[in-house]
Amino acid sequence: MNIKSTKYLVVAAITFLILFLMNYIGNPAEDKMQRALMTAVAGVMGLTIGMWFVYRNRKDDTHHDFD
């Protein structure tokens, strides 16, 4: 999955929306907006790093078997 593709942007937007709403609706604290935004941004950053890590060597033809 290319991080610059529209498919990834849709997945990132849905992830952000779900994380934000889960934290904003379920939080009784006074600073729930800041906490929800930080959690949602951290979730999208984690998704981006994970997708980069998993798909960074897709075009590499060398296969490393660790058996």
N, C-alpha and C positions, 0 to 999 in steps of 0.2 A: 504494500500500500504506500503510495507516494504521499508524503506529508503535505505537498502543495496541491493535491488534487481536490476536486469538489467533493468526492466521496468522503475523504478524510475530514473535510471541513464540516460536512453534515453530521458525521459521527461525533466530532468534537463539540459542535453546538448542542446536540442532544445530550451528551455527557454533561456539559456545563449546566444546561437547563435542569436536568434531573438532580444533580448534586446541589445546585443552588436552591431549588424548591424544597428538597428534603431537609436541608439545613435551615432554611428560612422559616418554613412552616412549623417545624418541630422544635424550635429553640425558644424558650421563654426569656432568655437574657435580654438586657437592654441593647447590647451591641450585636444583635443577631444579623444585621445587614453586613457588617464587616466580616464576621465569622463565616457567613454563607458565601460571600464573595471570595474570601481567601481559600476556603475549602474547594470551591468550584474551580478556581484558577489552578490550584495545586493538582486537582484531578485531571484537568486537561493537560497540564504540563507532564504529569506522569504518563498519561496516554501517549503523548507525543514522544517522550523518551523511550517508552516501551515499543512503540511502532518503529522508531528509528533503529533500535537495537535488534529487533526481530528481523526486519526487512533490509538491513544494511548490506548483506552479502547475498542477495537473491540472484544477482547476475554473475557471481563468482562460480567458475566451473570446477574449482578444486574442492573435493569432498574429503572431509576429515572424519574418519571413523575412529571412535575412541573405544572400540570393543577389545 
